[in-house]
Amino acid sequence: MAEPNPTPPTLARVVATHIRSVIAYAGGNKTKAAAILGIDRRALYRKLARAEEKVKESERERRADSLDDALSHQRGLNRSH
């Protein structure tokens, strides 16, 4: 079931998704994808690597926040019994 108020994607996720979709559009040819994006191939690799690292970092933070929330909720339940 979907979250009632889903968190919008981070800019890093949007960038990574867009770059991957352009690479797919270019048939996996990263040089062609970079040309479509108006950047050189090395910049494409750098931008994708940075965006994916930020996505991973954001997901780790989100999981940690969820765990903190769950633990706080559990502590509250334990106090009320």
Order of alpha helices (4+ residues) and beta strands (2+ residues): alpha-alpha-alpha
